[in-house]
């Protein structure tokens, strides 16, 4: 499964790690030199959360940076109104609420 945010589309990006040696000039040295370049990955903090998507409670992969910025109101656990609207209210028997899911929680 790709490491991509469902809402923002954030995904793994690539770059370089630069290795330096030497003492900076402002500290009295002769300056720093680049001694190596190596490839690296920048991975977003993708977590699986429960969100209301198109009126249904689903597990989606979300970049938590987007959730912290409060750009996504649907990241919070669904409230009782959302569960009732999605037909997943607590007053129903568990078999009726989860009848469409398999034992592993997937369709």
Secondary structure as UniProt FT lines:
FT   TURN            6..8
FT   STRAND          13..21
FT   HELIX           25..27
FT   STRAND          33..42
FT   STRAND          46..53
FT   TURN            54..55
FT   STRAND          56..63
FT   HELIX           64..68
FT   TURN            69..70
FT   HELIX           73..75
FT   HELIX           80..85
FT   TURN            86..87
FT   TURN            90..91
FT   HELIX           94..97
FT   TURN            99..100
FT   TURN            103..104
//
